[in-house]
Amino acid sequence: MRVSAAVVMQLHRDGYSDQRIADQTGAPLADVTAIIDTHKTLVARGKIPQPETPQAVPNAVALLAWGTNHPAAAVRQYADRALTALEALQNRHQHEEELLRIISQVDELQEQLNRLKTREAELKGKGRTTKPRPAPAARDYTPAEVRSWAQQAGVECAPVGIVPQTVVEQWRSATGRTTQ
């Protein structure tokens, strides 16, 4: 994301750290640091004037208290609008601070999840391992013979697939063959 140098420098003058400016603007930290360093270098070389120190703002709390209790309705309205604006700013600031904390936690958890998934894959080995299938039990009968018997005896048996165990047992009983 591109960020205005003026925005970065204003936040820097307001006392924000490089990291906090990056977090607030969504700009890469390297870009923020480069803008600040370039600005400092240009000021030091005299290429751009030293920024003016802003005038001190009077104590806002005292000023709002004075405005809300002022006898003139216009002054009270200014104070009310300022209080409303400050409350909105405070709510927005708290909202964005919480959002930044959440995003930071999500990023940390995502990194942890990625590390855990990588480790899980290492422990499982490459690719999925499947349990070996047990060897089929040796049959003491021929399915075709059992099917033929079932058809002649009127026992229901599918013409293909696995011969049901109940049919095999009936065949054994009828033919006198036992399991080996």
C-alpha positions as CSV (number, residue, x, y, z in Angstrom):
1,M,0.0,0.0,0.0
2,R,1.3,3.4,-0.9
3,V,1.1,6.1,1.8
4,S,1.5,9.8,1.6
5,A,4.8,11.2,2.9
6,A,2.9,14.1,4.4
7,V,0.7,11.6,6.4
8,V,3.7,9.7,7.6
9,M,5.6,12.9,8.7
10,Q,2.5,14.3,10.5
11,L,2.1,11.1,12.5
12,H,5.9,11.1,13.2
13,R,5.7,14.7,14.4
14,D,2.7,13.6,16.6
15,G,5.1,11.1,18.3
16,Y,4.0,7.9,16.6
17,S,6.7,5.2,16.3
18,D,7.6,3.9,12.8
19,Q,5.9,0.6,13.6
20,R,2.7,2.3,14.9
21,I,2.6,4.5,11.7
22,A,2.9,1.4,9.6
23,D,0.1,-0.3,11.6
24,Q,-2.1,2.8,11.4
25,T,-1.7,3.4,7.7
26,G,-1.3,-0.2,6.5
27,A,2.0,0.7,4.8
28,P,5.0,-1.6,5.0
29,L,7.3,-0.6,7.9
30,A,10.3,-0.3,5.5
31,D,8.4,2.3,3.4
32,V,7.5,4.3,6.6
33,T,11.1,4.2,7.8
34,A,12.4,5.2,4.4
35,I,10.1,8.2,4.2
36,I,11.1,9.4,7.7
37,D,14.8,8.9,7.0
38,T,14.6,10.7,3.6
39,H,12.7,13.6,5.2
40,K,15.3,13.9,8.0
41,T,18.2,13.9,5.5
42,L,16.5,16.6,3.3
43,V,15.9,18.8,6.4
44,A,19.5,18.3,7.5
45,R,20.8,19.3,4.0
46,G,18.6,22.4,3.9
47,K,16.6,21.0,0.9
48,I,13.3,21.4,2.7
49,P,12.6,23.8,5.6
50,Q,12.4,22.5,9.2
51,P,8.7,21.9,10.0
52,E,7.2,24.5,12.3
53,T,6.4,23.6,15.8
54,P,2.6,23.6,16.1
55,Q,1.1,26.1,18.4
56,A,0.2,24.7,21.8
57,V,-3.5,23.9,22.0
58,P,-5.1,25.2,25.2
59,N,-6.2,22.7,27.7
60,A,-9.1,21.1,25.8
61,V,-10.9,19.9,28.9
62,A,-10.8,23.4,30.5
63,L,-11.9,24.9,27.2
64,L,-14.8,22.5,26.8
65,A,-15.9,23.1,30.4
66,W,-15.8,26.9,29.7
67,G,-17.7,26.5,26.5
68,T,-20.5,24.3,27.9
69,N,-21.1,26.7,30.7
70,H,-20.8,29.9,28.6
71,P,-23.8,32.2,28.7
72,A,-23.8,32.6,24.9
73,A,-25.8,29.9,23.1
74,A,-23.4,29.9,20.1
75,V,-20.5,29.1,22.3
76,R,-22.4,26.4,24.1
77,Q,-23.3,24.9,20.6
78,Y,-19.6,25.0,19.6
79,A,-18.7,23.1,22.8
80,D,-21.5,20.6,22.3
81,R,-20.4,19.9,18.7
82,A,-16.7,19.6,19.9
83,L,-17.8,17.2,22.6
84,T,-19.8,15.1,20.1
85,A,-16.8,15.1,17.6
86,L,-14.4,14.1,20.4
87,E,-16.7,11.3,21.5
88,A,-16.9,10.1,17.9
89,L,-13.1,10.3,17.6
90,Q,-12.6,8.5,20.8
91,N,-15.0,5.7,19.8
92,R,-13.4,5.4,16.3
93,H,-9.9,5.4,17.9
94,Q,-10.9,2.7,20.4
95,H,-12.5,0.7,17.6
96,E,-9.4,0.9,15.4
97,E,-7.0,0.1,18.3
98,E,-9.1,-3.0,19.1
99,L,-9.2,-3.9,15.4
100,L,-5.4,-3.6,15.2
101,R,-5.0,-5.8,18.3
102,I,-7.3,-8.4,16.7
103,I,-5.5,-8.3,13.4
104,S,-2.2,-8.7,15.2
105,Q,-3.5,-11.7,17.2
106,V,-4.9,-13.3,14.1
107,D,-1.6,-12.9,12.3
108,E,0.2,-14.4,15.3
109,L,-2.2,-17.3,15.5
110,Q,-2.0,-17.9,11.7
111,E,1.8,-18.1,12.0
112,Q,1.4,-20.5,14.9
113,L,-1.1,-22.6,13.0
114,N,1.2,-22.7,10.0
115,R,4.1,-23.9,12.2
116,L,1.9,-26.6,13.8
117,K,0.7,-27.8,10.4
118,T,4.2,-28.0,9.1
119,R,5.3,-30.0,12.2
120,E,2.2,-32.2,11.8
121,A,3.2,-32.9,8.2
122,E,6.7,-33.7,9.3
123,L,5.5,-36.1,12.0
124,K,3.1,-37.9,9.6
125,G,5.7,-38.1,6.9
126,K,5.3,-37.2,3.3
127,G,2.0,-38.2,1.8
128,R,-0.7,-40.0,3.5
129,T,0.0,-43.4,4.9
130,T,-2.7,-46.0,4.7
131,K,-3.0,-49.0,6.8
132,P,-2.1,-52.1,4.8
133,R,-5.2,-54.1,3.8
134,P,-5.4,-57.4,5.4
135,A,-4.9,-60.3,3.1
136,P,-8.1,-61.9,2.0
137,A,-9.0,-65.0,3.9
138,A,-8.3,-68.1,2.0
139,R,-11.6,-69.6,0.7
140,D,-12.4,-73.2,0.9
141,Y,-15.0,-72.9,-1.8
142,T,-15.3,-71.6,-5.3
143,P,-17.8,-68.7,-5.6
144,A,-19.1,-70.0,-9.0
145,E,-19.8,-73.4,-7.4
146,V,-21.7,-71.8,-4.5
147,R,-23.7,-69.5,-6.9
148,S,-24.6,-72.5,-9.1
149,W,-25.8,-74.4,-6.0
150,A,-27.8,-71.3,-4.8
151,Q,-29.5,-70.9,-8.2
152,Q,-30.5,-74.6,-8.3
153,A,-31.6,-74.6,-4.6
154,G,-33.6,-71.4,-5.1
155,V,-31.5,-69.4,-2.6
156,E,-31.2,-65.8,-3.5
157,C,-27.6,-64.9,-4.5
158,A,-26.3,-62.1,-6.6
159,P,-24.6,-63.2,-9.9
160,V,-21.5,-61.1,-9.2
161,G,-19.7,-59.7,-6.1
162,I,-19.0,-61.3,-2.8
163,V,-21.1,-64.3,-2.0
164,P,-23.0,-63.6,1.3
165,Q,-21.8,-65.6,4.3
166,T,-25.3,-66.9,4.9
167,V,-25.4,-68.4,1.4
168,V,-22.0,-70.0,2.0
169,E,-23.2,-71.5,5.3
170,Q,-26.3,-72.9,3.6
171,W,-24.2,-74.4,0.8
172,R,-21.9,-76.0,3.4
173,S,-24.9,-77.5,5.3
174,A,-26.5,-78.8,2.1
175,T,-23.3,-80.3,0.6
176,G,-21.8,-81.5,3.9
177,R,-18.6,-79.5,3.3
178,T,-17.0,-78.0,6.4
179,T,-14.4,-75.2,6.8
180,Q,-10.9,-76.3,6.7
